[in-house]
Amino acid sequence: MDYIELLKNGFSLEWTGINCVECQLSIGRCGSDENNDAVCFCPDRPHTKHCKDSEAKND
């Protein structure tokens, strides 16, 4: 495969990601766990959406 030609001609990429805005606004770091589920890594512990939610992400 000629990667230079591929880059010159462009290509389509489909990305399904998680929305990290709520997590980042609550001083968390957005990421995923070993199952590729969304996790907000907060100073106290991982949460499911943002650092201020009451639901902790259980391992």
Secondary structure, 3 states (H helix, E strand, C coil): CCHHHHHHHCCCCCCCCCCCHHHHHCCCEEEECCCCCEEEECCCCEECCCCCCCCECCC
